[in-house]
Amino acid sequence: MKAVLEDIAQRKGSDSFVAYSFEMPFFEFRWHYHPEYELTLITEGKGNRIVGDSHEGFAAGDLVLLGSGLPHTWAGKQQRNKKNSAVVIQFSEAFISKFTALPEGGAIRKMLENAAKGFAFPNAPALLRSNIEALPEREGIAKVIALLEILHTLSEEMGIPLSNLHYAPVGNVVNENRINKICGYIQQHADEQITLEQVAGLVHLSKSAFCKLFKRMVKINFSDYINEIRIANSCQLLLESDKTVREIAIQAGFESLTYFNRVFLKKKGLTPMAFRKQFLLQ
């Protein structure tokens, strides 16, 4: 299953960043990613939160911060006379860097640099959650100030890392663009055969130069990253479909069922069938 690139430009309009609340009978599974940071607070409902290769349950009060390009979705459970609702805040690196570049923005900058694999904040104070809920109704400069106060408070909290899928920006625009292009390509073609020659050619690098750049920025090697994506996609298929493990292995991009089972066990600590049964019992 491929993550879809979400374009928030239309929702943002002329504003500096996006902040909105919404509700629906239940959260539909929508595996997507975007270059903006995202802070999401669940205000009602329960179900499964999937961030990269992290799969956990969520309930009202669930608060997570997502880094740029990290695929994610919330899949809610439909319940009679109940609904799912959330507050979502999305902001770009170009916007927030105007403030994190200041000496006073150091704590926020460090938190965002470390958010590439996502953070959950289970112990965030009630006042912080209330401020997040109120943000969509704020206007003008007061809205910007309120966001900075939220991020500052969040930077003082202990976040729990979520996913193994992440990369660490190095401040080089050319290399950032290269990695964004590569990761976007992998997201779209993870269920196909992907060669080192293909991706190195996309960014006009030799294979050795590409491998060095990718390892430096993503912190894992190229083949491991592809496996991370494929395992995350296979987890979604195990939860959202009744297909066999063999069918899922093939659909996720693995050429061998044996190799799929070995990689899955290494990454998740249990077999694909055990993983499926575990979530069916929740």
Wavefront OBJ file of the C-alpha trace (Angstrom):
o trace
v 0.000 0.000 0.000
v 1.493 3.321 -1.072
v 1.547 6.445 1.061
v -0.121 9.387 -0.719
v 1.473 12.826 -0.739
v -0.882 15.293 0.931
v -0.798 18.881 -0.342
v -1.852 21.257 2.429
v -1.358 24.432 0.373
v -5.055 24.836 -0.407
v -6.068 24.434 3.228
v -3.336 26.835 4.363
v -4.346 29.555 1.906
v -2.687 32.838 2.848
v -2.039 31.777 6.466
v 1.440 31.011 7.747
v 0.410 27.571 8.988
v -2.597 25.271 9.259
v -4.658 24.696 12.403
v -8.099 23.090 12.215
v -10.433 20.763 14.068
v -12.731 18.188 12.515
v -15.016 15.303 13.399
v -16.481 12.304 11.578
v -18.231 9.044 12.458
v -14.819 7.326 12.470
v -11.337 7.981 11.127
v -10.930 6.310 7.752
v -7.640 4.640 6.937
v -5.665 7.102 4.773
v -1.947 6.359 4.573
v -0.246 9.630 3.639
v 2.724 11.913 4.218
v 3.685 15.561 3.676
v 6.773 17.747 4.049
v 5.230 19.790 6.878
v 5.542 19.018 10.578
v 2.268 17.899 12.146
v 0.921 18.045 15.686
v -2.290 16.030 16.145
v -4.467 15.826 19.245
v -7.292 13.278 19.351
v -10.261 14.778 21.176
v -12.732 11.901 20.745
v -12.699 8.302 19.555
v -10.392 5.310 19.585
v -8.687 2.998 17.115
v -5.201 2.390 15.708
v -2.522 5.020 15.134
v 0.065 4.065 12.504
v 3.218 6.182 12.144
v 5.898 4.711 9.924
v 6.389 1.208 11.303
v 4.800 2.040 14.672
v 1.323 0.576 15.282
v -0.391 1.553 18.533
v -3.878 2.108 19.844
v -5.188 5.641 20.337
v -7.920 7.201 22.440
v -9.058 10.699 23.389
v -6.078 12.745 24.578
v -3.583 11.051 22.257
v -1.019 13.669 21.217
v 1.728 13.129 18.629
v 4.285 15.245 16.795
v 5.319 14.080 13.324
v 8.422 15.068 11.403
v 8.629 15.903 7.727
v 7.853 13.105 5.273
v 6.831 10.540 7.904
v 3.895 8.414 6.615
v 0.971 8.118 9.021
v -2.725 7.522 9.496
v -5.344 7.096 12.196
v -7.874 4.309 11.679
v -10.850 4.720 13.975
v -13.459 2.278 15.148
v -17.073 3.032 14.268
v -19.265 3.014 17.353
v -22.967 3.695 17.691
v -23.778 7.255 18.801
v -20.069 8.108 19.037
v -17.674 9.997 16.796
v -13.978 10.603 16.170
v -12.577 14.130 16.350
v -9.171 15.752 16.351
v -7.220 18.999 16.177
v -4.468 19.133 13.543
v -1.648 21.684 13.294
v 0.688 21.650 10.278
v 3.608 24.002 9.662
v 6.573 24.102 7.310
v 10.274 24.189 8.067
v 10.491 27.490 6.153
v 7.953 29.068 8.517
v 9.120 27.702 11.860
v 12.832 28.189 11.136
v 12.299 31.950 11.367
v 11.779 31.432 15.089
v 13.908 28.377 15.827
v 16.940 30.200 14.383
v 16.717 32.615 17.313
v 18.695 31.809 20.477
v 15.402 31.564 22.379
v 14.141 28.950 19.926
v 16.835 26.404 20.653
v 14.643 23.974 22.611
v 11.970 23.946 19.903
v 14.615 23.522 17.201
v 16.122 20.505 18.972
v 12.707 18.900 19.452
v 11.823 19.293 15.765
v 15.197 17.940 14.654
v 14.514 14.829 16.738
v 10.892 14.515 15.538
v 11.818 12.882 12.217
v 10.643 9.519 13.578
v 7.674 10.977 15.471
v 6.934 11.472 19.165
v 3.958 10.601 21.371
v 3.309 12.702 24.466
v 1.154 10.588 26.806
v 1.828 12.792 29.836
v 1.237 16.199 28.260
v -0.490 18.532 30.760
v -4.188 19.306 30.448
v -3.483 23.009 29.903
v -1.335 22.211 26.864
v -4.113 20.092 25.378
v -6.605 22.894 26.021
v -4.332 25.408 24.283
v -4.042 23.101 21.269
v -7.831 22.730 21.087
v -8.234 26.526 21.186
v -5.616 27.279 18.510
v -7.870 26.953 15.413
v -10.044 29.786 16.730
v -7.150 32.173 17.276
v -6.402 34.857 14.676
v -3.575 37.076 13.517
v -0.298 37.351 15.383
v -1.946 35.927 18.516
v -2.299 32.632 16.650
v 1.414 32.547 15.814
v 2.363 33.390 19.398
v 0.022 30.682 20.697
v 1.671 28.099 18.410
v 5.139 29.051 19.655
v 3.942 28.750 23.262
v 2.511 25.302 22.506
v 5.754 24.130 20.904
v 7.818 25.589 23.737
v 5.725 23.755 26.336
v 5.922 20.571 24.278
v 9.733 20.850 24.091
v 9.816 20.558 27.895
v 7.856 17.293 27.842
v 9.303 13.800 27.502
v 8.307 12.451 24.096
v 8.249 8.742 23.290
v 9.795 7.901 19.874
v 7.390 6.145 17.524
v 8.935 4.942 14.272
v 12.236 3.659 12.967
v 11.527 5.510 9.713
v 13.292 8.826 9.885
v 16.013 10.981 8.419
v 18.087 13.770 9.883
v 18.296 16.980 7.810
v 21.802 18.313 7.450
v 20.982 21.871 6.426
v 22.015 21.497 2.783
v 19.135 22.475 0.495
v 20.435 20.484 -2.469
v 20.812 17.326 -0.395
v 17.459 17.900 1.311
v 15.811 18.045 -2.105
v 17.623 14.907 -3.164
v 16.481 12.973 -0.097
v 12.906 14.249 -0.426
v 12.855 13.076 -4.044
v 14.331 9.680 -3.159
v 12.027 9.045 -0.201
v 9.010 10.151 -2.216
v 9.989 7.738 -4.990
v 10.414 4.864 -2.544
v 7.032 5.599 -0.958
v 5.360 5.412 -4.355
v 7.228 2.338 -5.640
v 7.928 0.277 -2.519
v 5.820 -2.594 -3.856
v 7.974 -2.779 -6.981
v 11.577 -3.794 -7.552
v 13.799 -0.832 -6.674
v 17.475 -0.899 -7.567
v 20.351 1.180 -6.320
v 21.054 2.232 -9.913
v 17.501 3.576 -10.277
v 17.497 5.844 -7.238
v 21.080 7.024 -7.671
v 20.155 8.012 -11.222
v 17.148 9.991 -9.987
v 19.451 12.417 -8.182
v 22.362 12.164 -10.647
v 24.833 10.567 -8.233
v 27.129 7.586 -8.494
v 26.101 4.534 -6.486
v 28.842 5.067 -3.909
v 28.087 8.791 -3.500
v 24.384 8.043 -3.174
v 24.963 5.397 -0.485
v 27.128 7.763 1.561
v 24.579 10.603 1.303
v 21.623 8.364 2.152
v 23.323 6.784 5.178
v 24.419 10.190 6.484
v 20.952 11.715 6.253
v 18.620 8.785 6.880
v 20.871 7.054 9.432
v 20.248 3.595 7.951
v 21.377 2.117 4.657
v 19.287 2.126 1.513
v 18.172 -1.523 1.578
v 17.193 -1.334 5.256
v 15.097 1.761 4.565
v 13.194 -0.018 1.784
v 12.559 -2.927 4.145
v 11.263 -0.508 6.801
v 8.763 0.897 4.299
v 7.700 -2.543 3.107
v 7.264 -3.891 6.644
v 5.168 -0.844 7.588
v 3.015 -1.378 4.494
v 2.657 -5.086 5.225
v 1.523 -4.286 8.779
v -1.295 -2.173 7.363
v -2.324 -4.972 5.026
v -2.309 -7.467 7.898
v -4.638 -5.189 9.863
v -6.856 -3.937 7.058
v -7.292 -7.022 4.853
v -7.930 -10.754 5.094
v -5.239 -11.610 2.552
v -2.826 -14.445 3.286
v 0.676 -13.736 4.551
v 2.089 -14.904 1.225
v -0.171 -12.511 -0.709
v 0.771 -9.652 1.577
v 4.492 -10.379 1.259
v 4.240 -10.184 -2.519
v 2.047 -7.063 -2.483
v 4.432 -5.307 -0.092
v 7.325 -5.906 -2.475
v 9.117 -8.915 -0.987
v 10.257 -11.480 -3.534
v 10.426 -14.355 -1.014
v 7.996 -15.361 1.748
v 10.916 -16.741 3.747
v 12.786 -13.438 3.549
v 9.623 -11.499 4.424
v 9.050 -13.627 7.534
v 12.683 -13.229 8.603
v 12.683 -9.433 8.171
v 9.266 -9.069 9.825
v 10.355 -11.074 12.866
v 13.531 -9.015 13.180
v 11.703 -5.681 12.914
v 8.550 -6.435 14.929
v 9.665 -9.185 17.298
v 6.899 -11.572 16.241
v 5.670 -13.343 13.123
v 3.173 -11.757 10.700
v 0.418 -14.137 11.834
v 1.111 -13.415 15.508
v 1.065 -9.687 14.741
v -2.355 -9.982 13.085
v -3.777 -12.056 15.935
v -2.437 -9.612 18.529
v -4.363 -6.708 17.015
v -7.512 -8.745 16.439
v -7.611 -9.434 20.166
v -7.340 -5.742 21.111
l 1 2 3 4 5 6 7 8 9 10 11 12 13 14 15 16 17 18 19 20 21 22 23 24 25 26 27 28 29 30 31 32 33 34 35 36 37 38 39 40 41 42 43 44 45 46 47 48 49 50 51 52 53 54 55 56 57 58 59 60 61 62 63 64 65 66 67 68 69 70 71 72 73 74 75 76 77 78 79 80 81 82 83 84 85 86 87 88 89 90 91 92 93 94 95 96 97 98 99 100 101 102 103 104 105 106 107 108 109 110 111 112 113 114 115 116 117 118 119 120 121 122 123 124 125 126 127 128 129 130 131 132 133 134 135 136 137 138 139 140 141 142 143 144 145 146 147 148 149 150 151 152 153 154 155 156 157 158 159 160 161 162 163 164 165 166 167 168 169 170 171 172 173 174 175 176 177 178 179 180 181 182 183 184 185 186 187 188 189 190 191 192 193 194 195 196 197 198 199 200 201 202 203 204 205 206 207 208 209 210 211 212 213 214 215 216 217 218 219 220 221 222 223 224 225 226 227 228 229 230 231 232 233 234 235 236 237 238 239 240 241 242 243 244 245 246 247 248 249 250 251 252 253 254 255 256 257 258 259 260 261 262 263 264 265 266 267 268 269 270 271 272 273 274 275 276 277 278 279 280 281 282
